[in-house]
Amino acid sequence: MSSTDILSSFPQAIILAIDAGLTVQEAYGEQLSSLQISSKPLTERSISDIFTPGVYTKIRSLIDEEITSLTITFKEKELDVYYKSSDDNGGGHLYFIDVTHHNKEELQAVFDMAANGISILDHDGMFLYANQFFQDLMGYTMEELYTESCISLSSAEYAAASETAVEKAIKYGSIQNFRKVCVTKSGEHLNASMSLSYLKSRDEIVMITSDITQDIMYQEELKRQVEMEIAKRTEQNEVMCHQSRLAAMGEMIDSIAHQWRQPLNALGLIVQGLRHISRDEQLDKESLVEIENEIMQKINYMSQTIDDFSGFFRISKTKETFDVLHSIEGALRLIDVQLRSNDIEIKIVLEDALSREVVGFPNEFKQVVMNIVHNAMTAIVKTSQGGGKIMITVGTHRNRLRIFIADNGGGIKEENLDKIFDPYFTTRENGSGIGLYMSKVIIEHHMQGRLRVQNRDDGTRFCIGLHCKGHK
């Protein structure tokens, strides 16, 4: 492109023809006066005399082809600088194109195309400029905004906070994601997020405004749906808890029948024996005391059984500290007769003497032990194995209490291992499929522990992991 073409395309352009010594030989362009430092003409002057040392160094790099173009600031103008060498005298032409006007137009276009409100405020928060997005968002024209501020456009409850945000932006340089409610010209309330940045050199504040009304509505709707889902799941969980306790109650009634059958038979025999003793007139005081003691022993045993079962079904309201060994022993007492009647040996092994205290719900923990042991007993009876065994091992590992409950009931089919904790899944005839699901809920959700299962040797092993008291 020739010098004439450049001047035709860019009236703001200035062209300096220089020789090999970087002295100006000729100058072209209507804007020559903007480069005059003094009344001395530009011609016959070195470019090092015309520009500051910093700008001269950059221009020299351009002439030496170390760079292909550059932008400089001169006389408050932004100038794109290009260089084209001449083939005849070793010199060339420097082209200076004023892009200040173009940059402003481009910046204006960028502002107006932005998907956020962009505005410039003075140090009092009054509007000096607002892009088209902000004007449309708030319903004001630019002329109307000149008499408004970011404070006056805030709802009453956010006016003071908006004023403080402006003060903090000036003091600290910026404020990020300040949320407030804005009021449009039509009176509509908008939820907005604003970021303010203070330009100290201009004593102005750049404010970016985002309309987050839809986001908040979406979050509120999502929150409502989550709350509904939680309520639904809570209701389902309560139903399952009730079903689980009903199922456990049925098993407990069966256990009570087993527990009471022997002492009731014994009491019947004692009553029948009293009739024979009375008829033969062999009832002396010593014999009567002995019979009384035996009757009271049976009655106390039955009374203790009722206490154990009533305590088992008492729902724990708050967490408490309890010894897992005592809870395990209490749970086993409830089905001890059934275990013995099925010829199943049960053994408790303590691996160490560390604390066995945990914080949780002792009755619910008993229910877990009962569920697992009862399932083991059912599996052993189903496989018709002689010499059924259940071993409960209690120990600690890395501040966690571990309880293993292992049996020799043949194990669980591999395809069912991942399903046994699912609600309503059961492999037992007339089973509810709730017991192990509720056991997992109790251990993992109510007591923040872990419940796992695996096939091992000739049976199944459940592992309960709980935090020891004082550790999390």
Long-range contacts (C-beta under 8 A, 24 or more apart in sequence): 3-28, 3-93, 6-95, 6-97, 10-97, 10-98, 12-97, 12-98, 12-101, 13-95, 13-96, 13-97, 13-98, 14-95, 14-96, 14-98, 15-93, 15-94, 15-95, 15-96, 16-42, 16-47, 16-93, 16-94, 16-96, 17-91, 17-92, 17-93, 18-47, 18-91, 18-92, 18-93, 18-94, 19-89, 19-90, 19-91, 20-89, 20-90, 20-91, 21-46, 22-46, 22-47, 22-48, 22-60, 22-63, 23-47, 24-50, 25-91, 29-96, 31-98, 34-74, 34-75, 34-77, 34-98, 35-74, 35-75, 35-96, 47-94, 59-83, 59-94, 62-94, 63-92, 63-94, 71-99, 78-103, 116-208, 116-209, 116-210, 117-207, 117-208, 117-209, 117-210, 117-211, 118-206, 118-207, 118-208, 118-209, 119-145, 119-150, 119-206, 119-207, 119-209, 120-204, 120-205, 120-206, 120-207, 121-149, 121-150, 121-166, 121-196, 121-204, 121-205, 121-206, 121-207, 122-203, 122-204, 122-205, 123-166, 123-170, 123-203, 123-204, 123-205, 124-149, 124-166, 125-149, 125-150, 125-151, 125-162, 125-163, 125-166, 125-205, 128-204, 134-209, 137-184, 137-190, 137-209, 137-211, 138-182, 138-184, 138-185, 139-184, 139-185, 139-186, 139-188, 140-185, 144-185, 150-194, 150-207, 153-182, 153-183, 154-180, 154-181, 154-182, 154-183, 155-180, 155-181, 155-182, 155-183, 155-189, 157-181, 165-194, 165-196, 166-196, 166-205, 169-196, 169-197, 169-198, 169-205, 170-198, 170-205, 173-197, 173-198, 173-200, 174-198, 179-212, 182-209, 191-215, 191-216, 237-441, 240-423, 240-434, 240-437, 240-438, 240-441, 241-438, 243-432, 243-434, 244-367, 244-432, 244-434, 244-435, 244-437, 244-438, 245-313, 245-367, 247-432, 247-434, 247-435, 248-313, 248-367, 248-370, 248-371, 248-435, 249-313, 251-370, 251-374, 252-309, 252-312, 252-313, 252-334, 254-338, 255-309, 255-334, 255-335, 255-337, 255-338, 256-305, 256-306, 256-309, 258-337, 258-338, 258-341, 259-302, 259-305, 259-334, 259-336, 259-337, 260-302, 260-305, 261-337, 262-337, 263-298, 263-299, 263-301, 263-302, 264-302, 266-294, 266-298, 267-295, 267-298, 267-299, 270-294, 270-295, 270-298, 308-333, 308-334, 309-334, 311-363, 312-363, 312-366, 312-367, 312-370, 313-363, 314-363, 315-363, 316-361, 316-362, 316-363, 316-364, 319-359, 319-360, 319-361, 320-359, 320-360, 320-361, 320-362, 321-357, 321-358, 321-359, 321-469, 322-357, 322-358, 322-360, 322-362, 322-365, 323-356, 323-357, 324-356, 324-357, 324-358, 324-365, 324-394, 324-401, 324-403, 324-466, 325-350, 325-356, 325-394, 327-362, 327-365, 327-366, 327-369, 328-369, 328-392, 328-394, 328-403, 330-366, 331-366, 331-367, 331-369, 331-370, 331-373, 332-369, 332-373, 334-366, 334-370, 335-370, 335-373, 335-374, 335-377, 338-377, 339-373, 339-377, 339-390, 342-377, 342-380, 342-381, 342-388, 343-386, 343-387, 343-388, 344-377, 344-380, 344-388, 344-389, 344-390, 345-387, 345-388, 345-389, 345-390, 346-373, 346-389, 346-390, 346-391, 346-392, 347-389, 347-390, 347-391, 347-392, 348-391, 348-392, 348-393, 348-394, 349-391, 349-392, 349-393, 349-394, 350-394, 350-395, 351-393, 351-394, 351-395, 351-396, 352-395, 352-396, 354-396, 354-468, 355-396, 355-468, 355-469, 356-394, 356-401, 357-468, 357-469, 358-401, 358-447, 358-466, 358-467, 358-468, 358-469, 359-467, 359-469, 360-446, 360-447, 360-466, 361-442, 361-446, 361-447, 364-442, 364-446, 364-447, 365-442, 365-447, 367-438, 367-439, 367-442, 368-439, 368-442, 368-443, 368-451, 368-464, 369-405, 371-435, 371-436, 371-438, 371-439, 372-405, 372-436, 372-439, 372-462, 373-405, 374-435, 375-428, 375-435, 375-436, 376-405, 376-407, 376-409, 376-459, 376-460, 378-409, 378-428, 379-407, 379-409, 379-410, 379-459, 379-460, 380-407, 380-408, 380-409, 382-409, 382-410, 383-409, 383-410, 385-409, 385-410, 396-468, 399-467, 399-468, 399-471, 400-465, 400-466, 400-467, 400-468, 400-471, 401-465, 401-466, 401-467, 401-468, 402-463, 402-464, 402-465, 403-463, 403-464, 403-466, 404-461, 404-462, 404-463, 404-464, 405-461, 405-462, 405-464, 406-456, 406-457, 406-459, 406-460, 406-461, 406-462, 407-459, 407-460, 407-461, 408-457, 408-458, 408-459, 409-459, 409-460, 410-458, 410-459, 411-455, 411-456, 411-458, 411-459, 411-460, 412-453, 412-455, 412-460, 414-455, 417-453, 417-454, 417-455, 420-453, 421-451, 421-453
